[in-house]
Amino acid sequence: MSLLISTFFIAAGCLFQFQQTSKYEQVMTDNIEKVYQAETVEEYRAVVNTFERIAQKENEKWEPLYYSAYGYIMMSAKATSTGDKDKYLDLALEHIKKSYELAPQEDEVWALEGFVHMIRVSIDPGSRGQQYTPLTMQTLKKAVEMDPGNPRATYLLGRMEFGTARFFGADTSPACARLQEAVRLFELQPGQVTLAPSWGANEAKEVATYCGK
């Protein structure tokens, strides 16, 4: 009888854990879809707030912090003033640093940090390039080294290389080759898999169209 009771409680515990995991993944999946569909600062803010609440509750998971940071980057891209752009990027970087504590070897997080630095450069290339271009290249190259098959890391690195080459009037063909590789990697990537990032395919194709012009 005692063995039967023990087996029951073990099974019940496993079932509860599975239900909690399933609930977390469902909530995350729903909100990942929302952050990809958002178009305004207000819409991004709403879903980022949700991710932040999830991160507080699920404090051993890096994904809510990652998508909060992604949302803040998108808010920065939509903002009109330099002050707001930098404020959102600061918040994104805070979440990325917390993600590192939970997943230091996650190449997606390194790629996202590179994205933050790249947006900093784009705000004012003339005055910010010297400071943020090396940071961008360093973090994106690390992400690519960690996973050469990561399409986001490859795309962002190619985009940065392309922009830098055009800014200095240099040959863009190496950057274009990397962008084409990113497009190829995105085509090999399946759709949304569990909670893994899947953004960037359309952006990579758009940037790649500037090659040869």
C-alpha positions as CSV (number, residue, x, y, z in Angstrom):
1,M,0.0,0.0,0.0
2,S,2.8,2.4,0.9
3,L,4.4,1.8,-2.5
4,L,1.1,2.5,-4.2
5,I,0.7,5.7,-2.3
6,S,4.3,6.8,-3.1
7,T,3.8,6.0,-6.7
8,F,0.6,8.1,-6.7
9,F,2.2,11.2,-5.2
10,I,5.2,10.9,-7.6
11,A,2.9,10.7,-10.6
12,A,0.8,13.6,-9.3
13,G,3.9,15.7,-8.8
14,C,5.1,15.0,-12.3
15,L,1.7,15.8,-13.7
16,F,1.6,19.1,-11.8
17,Q,5.1,20.0,-13.1
18,F,4.1,19.2,-16.7
19,Q,0.9,21.3,-16.3
20,Q,3.0,24.2,-15.0
21,T,5.5,23.9,-17.8
22,S,2.7,23.7,-20.4
23,K,1.0,26.7,-18.9
24,Y,4.3,28.7,-19.1
25,E,5.0,27.7,-22.6
26,Q,1.4,28.6,-23.7
27,V,1.5,32.0,-22.1
28,M,4.9,32.7,-23.6
29,T,3.9,31.5,-27.0
30,D,0.8,33.7,-27.0
31,N,2.9,36.8,-26.0
32,I,5.7,36.0,-28.5
33,E,3.1,36.2,-31.2
34,K,1.9,39.5,-29.8
35,V,5.4,41.0,-29.8
36,Y,5.9,40.0,-33.4
37,Q,2.6,41.5,-34.4
38,A,3.0,44.8,-32.5
39,E,3.4,47.9,-34.6
40,T,3.3,50.9,-32.2
41,V,5.2,51.8,-29.1
42,E,2.1,51.4,-27.0
43,E,1.5,47.8,-28.3
44,Y,5.1,46.9,-27.6
45,R,4.9,48.4,-24.2
46,A,1.8,46.3,-23.3
47,V,3.4,43.0,-24.3
48,V,6.8,43.9,-22.7
49,N,5.0,44.6,-19.4
50,T,3.6,41.1,-19.7
51,F,7.0,39.6,-20.3
52,E,8.4,41.4,-17.3
53,R,5.7,40.0,-15.1
54,I,6.4,36.5,-16.4
55,A,10.1,37.1,-15.8
56,Q,9.5,38.0,-12.2
57,K,7.5,34.8,-11.6
58,E,9.7,32.5,-13.7
59,N,13.0,33.8,-12.5
60,E,15.0,30.9,-13.7
61,K,13.9,31.3,-17.3
62,W,15.8,33.5,-19.8
63,E,13.2,33.7,-22.5
64,P,10.9,36.3,-20.9
65,L,13.9,38.6,-20.4
66,Y,15.0,38.0,-24.0
67,Y,11.6,39.0,-25.4
68,S,11.3,42.0,-23.1
69,A,14.6,43.2,-24.4
70,Y,13.5,42.5,-28.0
71,G,10.4,44.5,-27.4
72,Y,12.4,47.5,-26.0
73,I,14.6,47.4,-29.1
74,M,11.5,47.6,-31.3
75,M,10.2,50.5,-29.1
76,S,13.5,52.3,-29.7
77,A,13.2,51.8,-33.4
78,K,9.7,53.3,-33.3
79,A,10.5,56.2,-31.0
80,T,11.1,59.6,-32.5
81,S,13.4,61.3,-30.1
82,T,17.0,60.3,-29.4
83,G,16.3,60.4,-25.7
84,D,13.5,57.9,-25.9
85,K,15.5,55.7,-28.3
86,D,18.4,55.5,-25.8
87,K,16.1,55.0,-22.9
88,Y,14.5,51.9,-24.4
89,L,17.9,50.6,-25.5
90,D,19.2,51.0,-21.9
91,L,16.2,49.0,-20.7
92,A,16.8,46.3,-23.3
93,L,20.4,46.0,-22.2
94,E,19.4,45.6,-18.6
95,H,17.2,42.6,-19.5
96,I,20.0,41.2,-21.7
97,K,22.5,41.3,-18.8
98,K,20.0,39.5,-16.6
99,S,19.6,36.9,-19.4
100,Y,23.4,36.3,-19.4
101,E,23.2,35.4,-15.7
102,L,20.7,32.6,-16.6
103,A,22.1,31.6,-20.0
104,P,25.6,32.8,-20.6
105,Q,26.2,30.4,-23.5
106,E,22.9,31.3,-25.4
107,D,24.0,32.7,-28.7
108,E,20.6,34.3,-29.3
109,V,21.2,36.6,-26.3
110,W,24.6,37.6,-27.6
111,A,23.0,38.4,-31.0
112,L,20.4,40.6,-29.3
113,E,23.1,42.5,-27.5
114,G,24.8,43.2,-30.8
115,F,21.4,44.4,-32.1
116,V,21.3,47.0,-29.2
117,H,24.7,48.4,-30.0
118,M,24.0,48.5,-33.7
119,I,20.8,50.6,-33.1
120,R,23.0,52.9,-31.0
121,V,25.2,53.4,-34.0
122,S,22.3,54.0,-36.4
123,I,21.0,56.9,-34.2
124,D,24.1,59.0,-35.0
125,P,26.8,57.1,-37.0
126,G,29.2,60.1,-37.1
127,S,29.4,60.6,-33.3
128,R,28.7,57.0,-32.1
129,G,30.4,54.8,-34.6
130,Q,33.8,54.8,-32.9
131,Q,32.3,53.7,-29.6
132,Y,29.6,51.3,-30.6
133,T,30.8,49.7,-33.8
134,P,33.5,47.7,-32.1
135,L,30.9,46.5,-29.4
136,T,28.5,45.6,-32.2
137,M,31.1,43.6,-34.1
138,Q,32.4,41.9,-31.0
139,T,29.1,40.6,-29.7
140,L,27.8,39.6,-33.2
141,K,30.9,37.7,-34.1
142,K,30.8,35.9,-30.8
143,A,27.2,34.9,-31.5
144,V,28.1,33.6,-35.0
145,E,31.1,31.7,-33.5
146,M,28.8,30.1,-30.9
147,D,26.4,29.0,-33.6
148,P,27.3,29.6,-37.3
149,G,23.8,28.4,-38.2
150,N,22.0,31.2,-36.3
151,P,20.3,33.2,-39.0
152,R,19.7,36.3,-36.8
153,A,23.4,36.6,-35.7
154,T,24.5,36.2,-39.3
155,Y,22.0,38.7,-40.6
156,L,22.8,41.3,-38.0
157,L,26.5,40.9,-38.6
158,G,26.0,41.2,-42.3
159,R,23.8,44.2,-41.9
160,M,26.4,45.9,-39.7
161,E,29.2,45.1,-42.1
162,F,27.2,46.3,-45.1
163,G,26.3,49.6,-43.4
164,T,29.9,50.2,-42.3
165,A,31.2,49.4,-45.8
166,R,28.8,51.9,-47.4
167,F,29.6,54.5,-44.8
168,F,33.3,54.4,-45.6
169,G,32.8,53.8,-49.3
170,A,34.4,50.3,-49.1
171,D,33.6,47.1,-50.9
172,T,30.2,45.7,-49.8
173,S,30.6,42.3,-51.5
174,P,31.8,40.4,-48.3
175,A,28.9,41.8,-46.3
176,C,26.4,40.9,-49.2
177,A,27.7,37.4,-49.2
178,R,27.0,37.2,-45.5
179,L,23.5,38.6,-45.9
180,Q,22.8,36.0,-48.6
181,E,24.0,33.3,-46.3
182,A,21.6,34.7,-43.6
183,V,18.7,34.5,-46.1
184,R,19.6,30.9,-46.8
185,L,19.8,30.1,-43.1
186,F,16.4,31.7,-42.5
187,E,14.9,29.5,-45.3
188,L,16.3,26.4,-43.5
189,Q,14.8,27.5,-40.2
190,P,11.5,26.0,-39.2
191,G,8.6,28.1,-38.0
192,Q,8.2,29.0,-34.4
193,V,9.7,26.1,-32.4
194,T,8.7,26.2,-28.8
195,L,10.0,29.5,-27.4
196,A,13.0,29.9,-29.8
197,P,13.3,33.3,-31.5
198,S,12.2,33.3,-35.2
199,W,12.3,37.0,-36.1
200,G,14.5,38.5,-38.8
201,A,13.8,36.7,-42.1
202,N,11.9,39.5,-43.8
203,E,14.4,42.1,-42.6
204,A,17.3,40.0,-43.9
205,K,15.7,39.8,-47.3
206,E,15.0,43.5,-47.4
207,V,18.6,44.5,-46.6
208,A,20.0,41.9,-49.0
209,T,18.1,43.7,-51.9
210,Y,20.4,46.7,-51.5
211,C,23.3,44.5,-52.6
212,G,24.3,45.3,-56.1
213,K,22.7,48.7,-56.2
